[in-house]
Amino acid sequence: MHINKVTILVRDIDAAILFYCDALGLKLIEDSLMAESKRIVRLATSDSSTAFNIANPKRGDDSLVGRQAGDRVFIFMDTSDLDLDIQRFKRNRVAIFDGPRTENFGRCLIIKDLEGNKWEFVERR
């Protein structure tokens, strides 16, 4: 088994596409309007092993935007070059929440996405 997709709730899909592609380095793999109120937007990691559905919250789910994991890290991303990621984060004014720091498993950094969800980028040893 492997994870196919993870849904990320956002307030503005177009702003989210720009943020996740430019600032986090994901790639847009689908942007389809299925109906006036349904848009399918999928972003993927560079190896396309995991995709992220970008979606507006349904009625009653507004409070979940930016807090999908509470105050914990929502997404953990392995990276091959944390320094390159940090440069991209700085260019795109990404909020660095913690780090970079060195742990027994490698170097890591926690950022917040445009909605406030925490992502941890890890360059493993």
C-alpha positions, -999 to 999 in steps of 0.1 A, spaced: 0 0 0 10 36 -4 -8 69 0 -24 81 -33 -37 115 -23 -41 138 6 -67 167 6 -56 201 17 -83 226 24 -77 262 12 -96 294 9 -83 304 -25 -74 276 -49 -55 298 -74 -34 313 -46 -28 278 -33 -16 265 -67 10 294 -69 21 289 -33 25 251 -34 42 251 -68 65 281 -65 72 281 -27 71 244 -20 82 229 -53 52 208 -60 39 204 -96 4 209 -109 -8 177 -125 -45 184 -129 -68 214 -129 -102 205 -142 -136 222 -138 -160 194 -133 -191 216 -126 -196 252 -116 -190 243 -80 -165 215 -84 -129 220 -94 -104 191 -92 -69 204 -85 -41 179 -79 -5 187 -71 23 162 -68 58 157 -54 86 157 -80 85 119 -82 47 119 -84 45 93 -56 20 113 -36 -6 138 -49 -24 165 -30 -60 175 -37 -64 212 -32 -100 220 -23 -123 246 -8 -139 236 25 -174 223 24 -201 241 44 -193 238 81 -156 230 75 -142 266 74 -126 262 108 -105 233 96 -86 254 70 -51 258 82 -56 235 112 -61 201 96 -37 185 121 -45 208 150 -12 224 162 9 194 150 28 189 118 4 181 90 27 169 62 62 154 65 82 157 33 116 140 26 139 161 6 173 156 -10 186 192 -5 172 211 24 195 241 17 180 244 -18 145 242 -2 154 269 23 166 292 -5 132 287 -23 113 293 10 131 326 15 126 338 -21 89 331 -17 86 345 19 75 312 34 71 314 72 98 293 88 83 280 120 113 260 134 148 252 123 168 243 105 180 218 131 199 186 131 183 155 146 194 118 147 175 111 115 189 141 96 184 179 91 149 193 93 128 224 91 92 232 98 73 258 77 38 270 76 19 270 44 -3 299 32 -32 287 54 -11 279 85 -7 241 82 27 230 94 50 210 70 83 194 80 110 190 54 136 164 63 169 157 46 177 122 58 212 110 65 
